[in-house]
């Protein structure tokens, strides 16, 4: 079976429900960011959700980037 989708495999085949409880979507200038809360209170960017193709070239929205714990949603 071949599955054509833009959804990450981690969401299609989850390992543990608690992994998704740490994720949230926050607004940003380019659209929305899906982030995951880290153990120290910081947030790691998982993906950018935007209709602007230029936003994906901005290194500030790169997946894996750590956002400061002062982030409020």
PDB file of N, CA, C and O in Angstrom:
ATOM      1  N   UNK A   1       0.836  -1.164   0.000  1.00  0.00           N
ATOM      2  CA  UNK A   1       0.000   0.000   0.000  1.00  0.00           C
ATOM      3  C   UNK A   1       0.891   1.240   0.000  1.00  0.00           C
ATOM      4  O   UNK A   1       1.878   1.303   0.733  1.00  0.00           O
ATOM      5  N   UNK A   2       0.543   2.210  -0.813  1.00  0.00           N
ATOM      6  CA  UNK A   2       1.255   3.478  -0.875  1.00  0.00           C
ATOM      7  C   UNK A   2       0.329   4.552  -0.333  1.00  0.00           C
ATOM      8  O   UNK A   2      -0.833   4.645  -0.729  1.00  0.00           O
ATOM      9  N   UNK A   3       0.851   5.359   0.574  1.00  0.00           N
ATOM     10  CA  UNK A   3       0.065   6.403   1.203  1.00  0.00           C
ATOM     11  C   UNK A   3       0.662   7.754   0.815  1.00  0.00           C
ATOM     12  O   UNK A   3       1.775   8.082   1.227  1.00  0.00           O
ATOM     13  N   UNK A   4      -0.065   8.528   0.034  1.00  0.00           N
ATOM     14  CA  UNK A   4       0.381   9.846  -0.389  1.00  0.00           C
ATOM     15  C   UNK A   4      -0.237  10.882   0.542  1.00  0.00           C
ATOM     16  O   UNK A   4      -1.451  11.085   0.522  1.00  0.00           O
ATOM     17  N   UNK A   5       0.577  11.533   1.347  1.00  0.00           N
ATOM     18  CA  UNK A   5       0.060  12.503   2.301  1.00  0.00           C
ATOM     19  C   UNK A   5       1.149  13.496   2.699  1.00  0.00           C
ATOM     20  O   UNK A   5       2.339  13.194   2.605  1.00  0.00           O
ATOM     21  N   UNK A   6       0.741  14.660   3.136  1.00  0.00           N
ATOM     22  CA  UNK A   6       1.685  15.654   3.645  1.00  0.00           C
ATOM     23  C   UNK A   6       1.797  15.585   5.166  1.00  0.00           C
ATOM     24  O   UNK A   6       2.577  16.319   5.774  1.00  0.00           O
ATOM     25  N   UNK A   7       1.022  14.707   5.768  1.00  0.00           N
ATOM     26  CA  UNK A   7       1.035  14.549   7.220  1.00  0.00           C
ATOM     27  C   UNK A   7       2.278  13.754   7.621  1.00  0.00           C
ATOM     28  O   UNK A   7       2.565  12.722   7.014  1.00  0.00           O
ATOM     29  N   UNK A   8       3.020  14.214   8.631  1.00  0.00           N
ATOM     30  CA  UNK A   8       4.207  13.466   9.069  1.00  0.00           C
ATOM     31  C   UNK A   8       3.850  12.054   9.542  1.00  0.00           C
ATOM     32  O   UNK A   8       2.773  11.827  10.092  1.00  0.00           O
ATOM     33  N   UNK A   9       4.759  11.125   9.323  1.00  0.00           N
ATOM     34  CA  UNK A   9       4.516   9.737   9.708  1.00  0.00           C
ATOM     35  C   UNK A   9       4.307   9.593  11.208  1.00  0.00           C
ATOM     36  O   UNK A   9       3.619   8.673  11.650  1.00  0.00           O
ATOM     37  N   UNK A  10       4.896  10.497  12.001  1.00  0.00           N
ATOM     38  CA  UNK A  10       4.726  10.438  13.449  1.00  0.00           C
ATOM     39  C   UNK A  10       3.262  10.639  13.845  1.00  0.00           C
ATOM     40  O   UNK A  10       2.815  10.122  14.868  1.00  0.00           O
ATOM     41  N   UNK A  11       2.522  11.392  13.031  1.00  0.00           N
ATOM     42  CA  UNK A  11       1.107  11.600  13.331  1.00  0.00           C
ATOM     43  C   UNK A  11       0.239  10.477  12.778  1.00  0.00           C
ATOM     44  O   UNK A  11      -0.814  10.178  13.341  1.00  0.00           O
ATOM     45  N   UNK A  12       0.659   9.862  11.699  1.00  0.00           N
ATOM     46  CA  UNK A  12      -0.108   8.759  11.132  1.00  0.00           C
ATOM     47  C   UNK A  12       0.036   7.485  11.962  1.00  0.00           C
ATOM     48  O   UNK A  12      -0.929   6.745  12.152  1.00  0.00           O
ATOM     49  N   UNK A  13       1.229   7.244  12.443  1.00  0.00           N
ATOM     50  CA  UNK A  13       1.523   6.056  13.224  1.00  0.00           C
ATOM     51  C   UNK A  13       2.099   6.471  14.575  1.00  0.00           C
ATOM     52  O   UNK A  13       3.299   6.332  14.812  1.00  0.00           O
ATOM     53  N   UNK A  14       1.258   6.972  15.446  1.00  0.00           N
ATOM     54  CA  UNK A  14       1.762   7.482  16.728  1.00  0.00           C
ATOM     55  C   UNK A  14       2.313   6.369  17.613  1.00  0.00           C
ATOM     56  O   UNK A  14       1.820   5.241  17.608  1.00  0.00           O
ATOM     57  N   UNK A  15       3.333   6.717  18.360  1.00  0.00           N
ATOM     58  CA  UNK A  15       3.925   5.750  19.276  1.00  0.00           C
ATOM     59  C   UNK A  15       3.251   5.805  20.637  1.00  0.00           C
ATOM     60  O   UNK A  15       3.045   4.771  21.272  1.00  0.00           O
ATOM     61  N   UNK A  16       2.909   7.002  21.087  1.00  0.00           N
ATOM     62  CA  UNK A  16       2.299   7.149  22.393  1.00  0.00           C
ATOM     63  C   UNK A  16       1.453   8.418  22.401  1.00  0.00           C
ATOM     64  O   UNK A  16       1.892   9.452  21.895  1.00  0.00           O
ATOM     65  N   UNK A  17       0.264   8.358  22.958  1.00  0.00           N
ATOM     66  CA  UNK A  17      -0.637   9.510  22.975  1.00  0.00           C
ATOM     67  C   UNK A  17      -0.054  10.678  23.766  1.00  0.00           C
ATOM     68  O   UNK A  17      -0.351  11.833  23.458  1.00  0.00           O
ATOM     69  N   UNK A  18       0.758  10.408  24.765  1.00  0.00           N
ATOM     70  CA  UNK A  18       1.342  11.488  25.569  1.00  0.00           C
ATOM     71  C   UNK A  18       2.288  12.361  24.751  1.00  0.00           C
ATOM     72  O   UNK A  18       2.525  13.514  25.112  1.00  0.00           O
ATOM     73  N   UNK A  19       2.833  11.833  23.658  1.00  0.00           N
ATOM     74  CA  UNK A  19       3.693  12.633  22.778  1.00  0.00           C
ATOM     75  C   UNK A  19       2.917  13.780  22.147  1.00  0.00           C
ATOM     76  O   UNK A  19       3.474  14.856  21.929  1.00  0.00           O
ATOM     77  N   UNK A  20       1.650  13.567  21.852  1.00  0.00           N
ATOM     78  CA  UNK A  20       0.839  14.583  21.196  1.00  0.00           C
ATOM     79  C   UNK A  20       0.241  15.578  22.184  1.00  0.00           C
ATOM     80  O   UNK A  20      -0.176  16.665  21.783  1.00  0.00           O
ATOM     81  N   UNK A  21       0.192  15.235  23.445  1.00  0.00           N
ATOM     82  CA  UNK A  21      -0.341  16.144  24.446  1.00  0.00           C
ATOM     83  C   UNK A  21       0.595  17.322  24.695  1.00  0.00           C
ATOM     84  O   UNK A  21       0.163  18.359  25.199  1.00  0.00           O
ATOM     85  N   UNK A  22       1.868  17.174  24.347  1.00  0.00           N
ATOM     86  CA  UNK A  22       2.841  18.253  24.513  1.00  0.00           C
ATOM     87  C   UNK A  22       2.860  19.200  23.317  1.00  0.00           C
ATOM     88  O   UNK A  22       3.547  20.220  23.360  1.00  0.00           O
ATOM     89  N   UNK A  23       2.124  18.888  22.253  1.00  0.00           N
ATOM     90  CA  UNK A  23       2.132  19.707  21.042  1.00  0.00           C
ATOM     91  C   UNK A  23       1.009  20.730  21.072  1.00  0.00           C
ATOM     92  O   UNK A  23      -0.083  20.470  21.577  1.00  0.00           O
ATOM     93  N   UNK A  24       1.307  21.903  20.516  1.00  0.00           N
ATOM     94  CA  UNK A  24       0.268  22.907  20.357  1.00  0.00           C
ATOM     95  C   UNK A  24       0.581  23.758  19.146  1.00  0.00           C
ATOM     96  O   UNK A  24       1.719  23.800  18.677  1.00  0.00           O
ATOM     97  N   UNK A  25      -0.434  24.436  18.645  1.00  0.00           N
ATOM     98  CA  UNK A  25      -0.290  25.310  17.491  1.00  0.00           C
ATOM     99  C   UNK A  25      -0.416  26.745  17.963  1.00  0.00           C
ATOM    100  O   UNK A  25      -1.373  27.110  18.645  1.00  0.00           O
ATOM    101  N   UNK A  26       0.568  27.554  17.588  1.00  0.00           N
ATOM    102  CA  UNK A  26       0.576  28.950  18.000  1.00  0.00           C
ATOM    103  C   UNK A  26       0.633  29.843  16.766  1.00  0.00           C
ATOM    104  O   UNK A  26       1.216  29.453  15.754  1.00  0.00           O
ATOM    105  N   UNK A  27       0.045  31.022  16.828  1.00  0.00           N
ATOM    106  CA  UNK A  27       0.112  31.935  15.683  1.00  0.00           C
ATOM    107  C   UNK A  27       1.484  32.597  15.600  1.00  0.00           C
ATOM    108  O   UNK A  27       2.149  32.810  16.614  1.00  0.00           O
ATOM    109  N   UNK A  28       1.890  32.913  14.385  1.00  0.00           N
ATOM    110  CA  UNK A  28       3.119  33.677  14.145  1.00  0.00           C
ATOM    111  C   UNK A  28       2.853  34.607  12.969  1.00  0.00           C
ATOM    112  O   UNK A  28       1.777  34.556  12.373  1.00  0.00           O
ATOM    113  N   UNK A  29       3.818  35.453  12.631  1.00  0.00           N
ATOM    114  CA  UNK A  29       3.635  36.417  11.547  1.00  0.00           C
ATOM    115  C   UNK A  29       3.373  35.738  10.202  1.00  0.00           C
ATOM    116  O   UNK A  29       2.638  36.269   9.369  1.00  0.00           O
ATOM    117  N   UNK A  30       3.967  34.580   9.994  1.00  0.00           N
ATOM    118  CA  UNK A  30       3.856  33.896   8.704  1.00  0.00           C
ATOM    119  C   UNK A  30       2.645  32.981   8.612  1.00  0.00           C
ATOM    120  O   UNK A  30       2.303  32.526   7.520  1.00  0.00           O
ATOM    121  N   UNK A  31       1.991  32.700   9.728  1.00  0.00           N
ATOM    122  CA  UNK A  31       0.864  31.773   9.730  1.00  0.00           C
ATOM    123  C   UNK A  31       0.715  31.158  11.096  1.00  0.00           C
ATOM    124  O   UNK A  31       0.307  31.828  12.044  1.00  0.00           O
ATOM    125  N   UNK A  32       1.048  29.859  11.208  1.00  0.00           N
ATOM    126  CA  UNK A  32       0.996  29.157  12.486  1.00  0.00           C
ATOM    127  C   UNK A  32       2.195  28.236  12.598  1.00  0.00           C
ATOM    128  O   UNK A  32       2.727  27.756  11.598  1.00  0.00           O
ATOM    129  N   UNK A  33       2.610  27.999  13.832  1.00  0.00           N
ATOM    130  CA  UNK A  33       3.698  27.070  14.114  1.00  0.00           C
ATOM    131  C   UNK A  33       3.162  25.938  14.973  1.00  0.00           C
ATOM    132  O   UNK A  33       2.460  26.175  15.956  1.00  0.00           O
ATOM    133  N   UNK A  34       3.494  24.710  14.601  1.00  0.00           N
ATOM    134  CA  UNK A  34       3.217  23.583  15.476  1.00  0.00           C
ATOM    135  C   UNK A  34       4.482  23.371  16.283  1.00  0.00           C
ATOM    136  O   UNK A  34       5.553  23.142  15.722  1.00  0.00           O
ATOM    137  N   UNK A  35       4.359  23.445  17.602  1.00  0.00           N
ATOM    138  CA  UNK A  35       5.514  23.340  18.489  1.00  0.00           C
ATOM    139  C   UNK A  35       5.291  22.224  19.499  1.00  0.00           C
ATOM    140  O   UNK A  35       4.164  21.790  19.736  1.00  0.00           O
ATOM    141  N   UNK A  36       6.397  21.769  20.091  1.00  0.00           N
ATOM    142  CA  UNK A  36       6.354  20.742  21.121  1.00  0.00           C
ATOM    143  C   UNK A  36       7.079  21.266  22.340  1.00  0.00           C
ATOM    144  O   UNK A  36       8.199  21.765  22.237  1.00  0.00           O
ATOM    145  N   UNK A  37       6.443  21.154  23.497  1.00  0.00           N
ATOM    146  CA  UNK A  37       7.055  21.637  24.726  1.00  0.00           C
ATOM    147  C   UNK A  37       8.166  20.684  25.151  1.00  0.00           C
ATOM    148  O   UNK A  37       7.982  19.468  25.183  1.00  0.00           O
ATOM    149  N   UNK A  38       9.319  21.258  25.476  1.00  0.00           N
ATOM    150  CA  UNK A  38      10.465  20.493  25.929  1.00  0.00           C
ATOM    151  C   UNK A  38      10.423  20.385  27.450  1.00  0.00           C
ATOM    152  O   UNK A  38       9.598  21.032  28.096  1.00  0.00           O
ATOM    153  N   UNK A  39      11.291  19.586  28.016  1.00  0.00           N
ATOM    154  CA  UNK A  39      11.307  19.374  29.452  1.00  0.00           C
ATOM    155  C   UNK A  39      11.632  20.618  30.255  1.00  0.00           C
ATOM    156  O   UNK A  39      11.157  20.756  31.382  1.00  0.00           O
ATOM    157  N   UNK A  40      12.430  21.530  29.709  1.00  0.00           N
ATOM    158  CA  UNK A  40      12.836  22.719  30.449  1.00  0.00           C
ATOM    159  C   UNK A  40      11.878  23.890  30.250  1.00  0.00           C
ATOM    160  O   UNK A  40      12.163  24.994  30.713  1.00  0.00           O
ATOM    161  N   UNK A  41      10.763  23.678  29.581  1.00  0.00           N
ATOM    162  CA  UNK A  41       9.779  24.738  29.373  1.00  0.00           C
ATOM    163  C   UNK A  41       9.927  25.448  28.044  1.00  0.00           C
ATOM    164  O   UNK A  41       9.044  26.217  27.664  1.00  0.00           O
ATOM    165  N   UNK A  42      11.022  25.215  27.318  1.00  0.00           N
ATOM    166  CA  UNK A  42      11.185  25.796  25.994  1.00  0.00           C
ATOM    167  C   UNK A  42      10.316  25.028  25.000  1.00  0.00           C
ATOM    168  O   UNK A  42       9.753  23.982  25.323  1.00  0.00           O
ATOM    169  N   UNK A  43      10.219  25.568  23.787  1.00  0.00           N
ATOM    170  CA  UNK A  43       9.412  24.946  22.740  1.00  0.00           C
ATOM    171  C   UNK A  43      10.273  24.686  21.522  1.00  0.00           C
ATOM    172  O   UNK A  43      11.101  25.518  21.152  1.00  0.00           O
ATOM    173  N   UNK A  44      10.078  23.512  20.887  1.00  0.00           N
ATOM    174  CA  UNK A  44      10.802  23.150  19.663  1.00  0.00           C
ATOM    175  C   UNK A  44       9.810  23.181  18.517  1.00  0.00           C
ATOM    176  O   UNK A  44       8.726  22.606  18.611  1.00  0.00           O
ATOM    177  N   UNK A  45      10.187  23.863  17.413  1.00  0.00           N
ATOM    178  CA  UNK A  45       9.319  23.945  16.239  1.00  0.00           C
ATOM    179  C   UNK A  45       9.273  22.594  15.543  1.00  0.00           C
ATOM    180  O   UNK A  45      10.307  22.001  15.235  1.00  0.00           O
ATOM    181  N   UNK A  46       8.062  22.122  15.302  1.00  0.00           N
ATOM    182  CA  UNK A  46       7.866  20.867  14.575  1.00  0.00           C
ATOM    183  C   UNK A  46       7.614  21.164  13.102  1.00  0.00           C
ATOM    184  O   UNK A  46       8.207  20.539  12.222  1.00  0.00           O
ATOM    185  N   UNK A  47       6.720  22.133  12.841  1.00  0.00           N
ATOM    186  CA  UNK A  47       6.425  22.470  11.446  1.00  0.00           C
ATOM    187  C   UNK A  47       5.790  23.841  11.366  1.00  0.00           C
ATOM    188  O   UNK A  47       5.220  24.344  12.334  1.00  0.00           O
ATOM    189  N   UNK A  48       5.901  24.429  10.200  1.00  0.00           N
ATOM    190  CA  UNK A  48       5.286  25.711   9.876  1.00  0.00           C
ATOM    191  C   UNK A  48       4.050  25.446   9.035  1.00  0.00           C
ATOM    192  O   UNK A  48       4.085  24.640   8.105  1.00  0.00           O
ATOM    193  N   UNK A  49       2.963  26.124   9.360  1.00  0.00           N
ATOM    194  CA  UNK A  49       1.719  26.016   8.589  1.00  0.00           C
ATOM    195  C   UNK A  49       1.447  27.389   7.994  1.00  0.00           C
ATOM    196  O   UNK A  49       0.998  28.293   8.699  1.00  0.00           O
ATOM    197  N   UNK A  50       1.715  27.553   6.699  1.00  0.00           N
ATOM    198  CA  UNK A  50       1.585  28.852   6.056  1.00  0.00           C
ATOM    199  C   UNK A  50       1.252  28.688   4.584  1.00  0.00           C
ATOM    200  O   UNK A  50       1.628  27.702   3.950  1.00  0.00           O
ATOM    201  N   UNK A  51       0.545  29.666   4.059  1.00  0.00           N
ATOM    202  CA  UNK A  51       0.251  29.665   2.622  1.00  0.00           C
ATOM    203  C   UNK A  51       1.248  30.527   1.863  1.00  0.00           C
ATOM    204  O   UNK A  51       1.185  30.607   0.637  1.00  0.00           O
ATOM    205  N   UNK A  52       2.170  31.173   2.576  1.00  0.00           N
ATOM    206  CA  UNK A  52       3.183  32.024   1.960  1.00  0.00           C
ATOM    207  C   UNK A  52       4.449  31.202   1.697  1.00  0.00           C
ATOM    208  O   UNK A  52       5.117  30.792   2.646  1.00  0.00           O
ATOM    209  N   UNK A  53       4.791  30.953   0.432  1.00  0.00           N
ATOM    210  CA  UNK A  53       5.970  30.134   0.142  1.00  0.00           C
ATOM    211  C   UNK A  53       7.277  30.745   0.636  1.00  0.00           C
ATOM    212  O   UNK A  53       8.229  30.017   0.916  1.00  0.00           O
ATOM    213  N   UNK A  54       7.338  32.061   0.745  1.00  0.00           N
ATOM    214  CA  UNK A  54       8.570  32.701   1.227  1.00  0.00           C
ATOM    215  C   UNK A  54       8.797  32.458   2.717  1.00  0.00           C
ATOM    216  O   UNK A  54       9.936  32.527   3.180  1.00  0.00           O
ATOM    217  N   UNK A  55       7.760  32.182   3.462  1.00  0.00           N
ATOM    218  CA  UNK A  55       7.902  31.929   4.894  1.00  0.00           C
ATOM    219  C   UNK A  55       8.729  30.679   5.155  1.00  0.00           C
ATOM    220  O   UNK A  55       9.416  30.593   6.174  1.00  0.00           O
ATOM    221  N   UNK A  56       8.672  29.709   4.248  1.00  0.00           N
ATOM    222  CA  UNK A  56       9.428  28.468   4.428  1.00  0.00           C
ATOM    223  C   UNK A  56      10.924  28.665   4.233  1.00  0.00           C
ATOM    224  O   UNK A  56      11.708  27.787   4.593  1.00  0.00           O
ATOM    225  N   UNK A  57      11.337  29.798   3.671  1.00  0.00           N
ATOM    226  CA  UNK A  57      12.753  30.098   3.499  1.00  0.00           C
ATOM    227  C   UNK A  57      13.335  30.844   4.691  1.00  0.00           C
ATOM    228  O   UNK A  57      14.549  31.031   4.769  1.00  0.00           O
ATOM    229  N   UNK A  58      12.487  31.273   5.621  1.00  0.00           N
ATOM    230  CA  UNK A  58      12.930  32.013   6.786  1.00  0.00           C
ATOM    231  C   UNK A  58      13.527  31.035   7.806  1.00  0.00           C
ATOM    232  O   UNK A  58      12.826  30.139   8.277  1.00  0.00           O
ATOM    233  N   UNK A  59      14.811  31.194   8.151  1.00  0.00           N
ATOM    234  CA  UNK A  59      15.441  30.260   9.098  1.00  0.00           C
ATOM    235  C   UNK A  59      14.848  30.323  10.506  1.00  0.00           C
ATOM    236  O   UNK A  59      15.052  29.400  11.295  1.00  0.00           O
ATOM    237  N   UNK A  60      14.126  31.382  10.835  1.00  0.00           N
ATOM    238  CA  UNK A  60      13.503  31.487  12.157  1.00  0.00           C
ATOM    239  C   UNK A  60      12.392  30.456  12.335  1.00  0.00           C
ATOM    240  O   UNK A  60      12.055  30.110  13.468  1.00  0.00           O
ATOM    241  N   UNK A  61      11.816  29.957  11.237  1.00  0.00           N
ATOM    242  CA  UNK A  61      10.720  28.992  11.303  1.00  0.00           C
ATOM    243  C   UNK A  61      11.183  27.570  10.968  1.00  0.00           C
ATOM    244  O   UNK A  61      10.354  26.697  10.715  1.00  0.00           O
ATOM    245  N   UNK A  62      12.473  27.337  10.965  1.00  0.00           N
ATOM    246  CA  UNK A  62      13.019  26.036  10.603  1.00  0.00           C
ATOM    247  C   UNK A  62      12.670  24.979  11.660  1.00  0.00           C
ATOM    248  O   UNK A  62      12.836  25.232  12.853  1.00  0.00           O
ATOM    249  N   UNK A  63      12.189  23.799  11.244  1.00  0.00           N
ATOM    250  CA  UNK A  63      11.896  22.745  12.214  1.00  0.00           C
ATOM    251  C   UNK A  63      13.137  22.389  13.035  1.00  0.00           C
ATOM    252  O   UNK A  63      14.244  22.281  12.506  1.00  0.00           O
ATOM    253  N   UNK A  64      12.926  22.212  14.320  1.00  0.00           N
ATOM    254  CA  UNK A  64      14.025  21.914  15.226  1.00  0.00           C
ATOM    255  C   UNK A  64      14.533  23.127  15.980  1.00  0.00           C
ATOM    256  O   UNK A  64      15.273  22.987  16.954  1.00  0.00           O
ATOM    257  N   UNK A  65      14.139  24.332  15.537  1.00  0.00           N
ATOM    258  CA  UNK A  65      14.549  25.552  16.209  1.00  0.00           C
ATOM    259  C   UNK A  65      13.897  25.616  17.587  1.00  0.00           C
ATOM    260  O   UNK A  65      12.709  25.331  17.734  1.00  0.00           O
ATOM    261  N   UNK A  66      14.673  25.986  18.581  1.00  0.00           N
ATOM    262  CA  UNK A  66      14.176  26.097  19.948  1.00  0.00           C
ATOM    263  C   UNK A  66      13.723  27.538  20.193  1.00  0.00           C
ATOM    264  O   UNK A  66      14.460  28.491  19.938  1.00  0.00           O
ATOM    265  N   UNK A  67      12.495  27.670  20.693  1.00  0.00           N
ATOM    266  CA  UNK A  67      11.953  28.977  21.048  1.00  0.00           C
ATOM    267  C   UNK A  67      12.080  29.160  22.553  1.00  0.00           C
ATOM    268  O   UNK A  67      11.996  28.191  23.308  1.00  0.00           O
ATOM    269  N   UNK A  68      12.277  30.367  22.979  1.00  0.00           N
ATOM    270  CA  UNK A  68      12.475  30.686  24.392  1.00  0.00           C
ATOM    271  C   UNK A  68      11.266  30.301  25.232  1.00  0.00           C
ATOM    272  O   UNK A  68      10.144  30.256  24.728  1.00  0.00           O
ATOM    273  N   UNK A  69      11.488  30.029  26.486  1.00  0.00           N
ATOM    274  CA  UNK A  69      10.408  29.639  27.405  1.00  0.00           C
ATOM    275  C   UNK A  69       9.501  30.815  27.744  1.00  0.00           C
ATOM    276  O   UNK A  69       8.486  30.628  28.415  1.00  0.00           O
ATOM    277  N   UNK A  70       9.840  32.019  27.299  1.00  0.00           N
ATOM    278  CA  UNK A  70       8.991  33.178  27.553  1.00  0.00           C
ATOM    279  C   UNK A  70       7.840  33.255  26.560  1.00  0.00           C
ATOM    280  O   UNK A  70       7.050  34.198  26.601  1.00  0.00           O
ATOM    281  N   UNK A  71       7.739  32.271  25.668  1.00  0.00           N
ATOM    282  CA  UNK A  71       6.667  32.203  24.681  1.00  0.00           C
ATOM    283  C   UNK A  71       5.324  32.035  25.373  1.00  0.00           C
ATOM    284  O   UNK A  71       5.176  31.191  26.257  1.00  0.00           O
ATOM    285  N   UNK A  72       4.362  32.825  24.975  1.00  0.00           N
ATOM    286  CA  UNK A  72       3.011  32.723  25.539  1.00  0.00           C
ATOM    287  C   UNK A  72       2.049  32.405  24.407  1.00  0.00           C
ATOM    288  O   UNK A  72       2.167  32.964  23.316  1.00  0.00           O
ATOM    289  N   UNK A  73       1.112  31.526  24.652  1.00  0.00           N
ATOM    290  CA  UNK A  73       0.095  31.191  23.648  1.00  0.00           C
ATOM    291  C   UNK A  73      -1.269  31.496  24.147  1.00  0.00           C
ATOM    292  O   UNK A  73      -2.250  31.278  23.435  1.00  0.00           O
TER     293      UNK A  73
END
